[in-house]
Amino acid sequence: MSIQIHLVGPLGTSISVEVQEEREIFPALRKYGKSGWSSGELPPGGVSLPLAMADIFDWNLIGARPYTNAEGEACVMYRGQSYKRRELDEVDTKKIKLPKIVKYSRGARPTDLPHLKEGEEGGVQYVTLISFRGGGKVLDAYVDPAKLAQHQAG
């Protein structure tokens, strides 16, 4: 039995890649993701993963490329869009308690689908690619081995 992975390239080209077993899916996504190929669609609110993965996530899995912008800010390029790293500190007051969040987001555009936009209508709106929050368990399959070694050493 073969498994088809459908990918979209940085220029909008679509291809299908065939793997023979489920264990070959992540290596295939990493291989093609290094060149900017991605699969699937962005869910509303973006992907959500545990906070512990913020610095060790393997961006190749989604076809994103990390870079530092001219202002020295951490960003990723995903499907031709730039998403900036934003760190929201923990808030703990009598009225509200919010955990620390690290998210990659960008300003919303008029052409973005309404269900992907966050924020007040008529105000500043964002589209989130991915957010890291909470104390969930690190998902080993989503970890970049090189970043994990760096993170543990540093």
C-alpha positions as CSV (number, residue, x, y, z in Angstrom):
1,M,0.0,0.0,0.0
2,S,1.4,3.4,-0.9
3,I,0.6,6.8,0.6
4,Q,0.3,10.0,-1.4
5,I,1.5,13.3,0.0
6,H,0.2,16.3,-1.9
7,L,2.6,19.3,-1.9
8,V,2.5,22.9,-3.1
9,G,5.7,24.6,-4.0
10,P,6.8,28.1,-3.4
11,L,5.7,29.1,-6.9
12,G,2.3,27.4,-6.6
13,T,3.2,24.2,-8.4
14,S,1.4,21.1,-7.1
15,I,3.0,17.7,-7.0
16,S,2.2,14.3,-5.3
17,V,4.9,12.3,-3.6
18,E,4.4,8.6,-2.9
19,V,5.8,6.8,0.1
20,Q,5.4,3.2,0.9
21,E,5.0,3.3,4.7
22,E,3.7,5.7,7.3
23,R,7.1,6.0,8.9
24,E,8.4,7.6,5.6
25,I,6.0,10.6,5.8
26,F,8.0,12.9,8.1
27,P,11.3,12.2,6.3
28,A,9.6,13.1,3.0
29,L,8.0,16.3,4.5
30,R,11.5,17.3,5.8
31,K,13.2,16.6,2.4
32,Y,10.7,18.6,0.4
33,G,10.1,21.2,3.1
34,K,13.7,22.3,2.9
35,S,13.0,23.5,-0.6
36,G,9.8,25.3,0.5
37,W,7.2,22.6,-0.4
38,S,4.3,22.5,2.0
39,S,1.2,20.3,2.4
40,G,-2.2,21.0,3.9
41,E,-3.9,24.3,4.7
42,L,-3.5,26.6,7.6
43,P,-6.2,26.0,10.3
44,P,-8.0,29.0,11.8
45,G,-5.8,30.4,14.5
46,G,-2.8,28.5,13.2
47,V,-1.2,25.4,14.4
48,S,-0.9,25.1,18.2
49,L,2.0,23.3,19.9
50,P,3.4,23.1,23.4
51,L,5.6,26.1,24.6
52,A,8.6,23.8,25.1
53,M,8.8,23.4,21.3
54,A,9.1,27.1,20.4
55,D,12.8,26.9,19.9
56,I,13.2,23.3,18.6
57,F,10.3,23.0,16.1
58,D,11.4,21.7,12.7
59,W,10.2,24.3,10.2
60,N,11.0,22.0,7.3
61,L,7.9,19.9,8.2
62,I,5.6,22.8,7.0
63,G,7.9,24.2,4.3
64,A,8.8,27.3,6.2
65,R,12.2,29.0,6.3
66,P,13.4,30.8,9.4
67,Y,15.3,34.1,8.9
68,T,16.2,37.3,10.8
69,N,14.7,40.5,9.3
70,A,16.5,43.9,8.9
71,E,15.4,44.9,12.4
72,G,16.9,41.8,13.9
73,E,13.6,40.1,14.6
74,A,13.1,36.3,14.2
75,C,10.7,35.5,11.3
76,V,9.7,32.6,9.1
77,M,8.8,32.7,5.4
78,Y,5.9,30.4,4.6
79,R,4.2,30.2,1.2
80,G,5.5,33.7,0.2
81,Q,4.3,35.4,3.4
82,S,6.6,36.6,6.3
83,Y,5.5,35.8,9.8
84,K,7.2,37.5,12.7
85,R,7.9,35.9,16.1
86,R,5.9,37.6,18.9
87,E,6.3,36.7,22.5
88,L,3.4,37.4,24.8
89,D,4.3,37.3,28.4
90,E,2.2,35.5,31.0
91,V,-0.6,37.7,32.5
92,D,-1.9,36.8,35.9
93,T,-4.3,39.3,37.5
94,K,-7.5,39.0,39.5
95,K,-9.6,39.3,36.4
96,I,-7.6,37.3,33.8
97,K,-4.9,34.6,33.7
98,L,-3.1,34.0,30.4
99,P,-0.1,31.7,29.8
100,K,3.1,32.8,28.0
101,I,2.7,32.4,24.3
102,V,5.2,32.5,21.5
103,K,3.5,32.9,18.1
104,Y,4.4,33.6,14.5
105,S,1.9,35.9,12.9
106,R,1.6,38.7,10.3
107,G,-0.8,41.5,9.7
108,A,-4.0,40.4,8.0
109,R,-4.6,41.5,4.4
110,P,-8.0,42.2,2.7
111,T,-7.5,39.1,0.6
112,D,-7.1,36.7,3.6
113,L,-10.1,34.5,4.3
114,P,-12.2,35.9,7.1
115,H,-11.9,32.7,9.2
116,L,-8.1,33.1,9.4
117,K,-8.2,36.6,10.7
118,E,-7.9,37.4,14.4
119,G,-8.7,40.6,16.1
120,E,-11.4,43.3,16.0
121,E,-13.1,43.9,12.7
122,G,-12.1,47.3,11.5
123,G,-9.1,47.3,13.9
124,V,-5.7,45.6,13.7
125,Q,-6.0,42.0,12.6
126,Y,-3.5,39.2,12.4
127,V,-3.1,35.8,10.8
128,T,-1.3,33.3,13.0
129,L,0.8,30.6,11.4
130,I,1.8,28.8,14.6
131,S,1.6,29.4,18.3
132,F,3.5,27.7,21.1
133,R,1.7,27.7,24.5
134,G,1.1,25.6,27.6
135,G,2.9,22.8,29.2
136,G,2.1,20.0,26.9
137,K,4.6,17.2,26.0
138,V,7.2,17.8,23.3
139,L,6.2,15.9,20.2
140,D,9.4,14.2,19.2
141,A,8.3,13.8,15.5
142,Y,8.1,17.6,15.2
143,V,11.5,18.4,16.7
144,D,14.5,19.5,14.6
145,P,17.3,17.3,15.8
146,A,20.0,19.9,15.1
147,K,18.0,22.6,17.1
148,L,17.4,20.1,20.0
149,A,21.2,19.4,20.3
150,Q,21.9,23.2,20.2
151,H,19.1,23.9,22.8
152,Q,20.4,21.2,25.2
153,A,24.0,22.4,24.8
154,G,23.2,26.1,25.3
